[in-house]
């Protein structure tokens, strides 16, 4: 039965679609209002996100896998062979 109702609906909508002149179809006032509301909503969300991100107090913890800077310099200076300096933080 669902196929019958779908075909019945299409037969009623086809004459309505032919009445619309394809050269005069525009978004109109409703399209502008919807676009304006969406633009204001995005602006408000961005403003709220910016406010929330300025409140974040982020302090990065030291990487537990990396050697402390003091040990890396003393180990490389004492052994004579090493990576040639202090350990640099990983980029990622």
Order of alpha helices (4+ residues) and beta strands (2+ residues): alpha-alpha-alpha
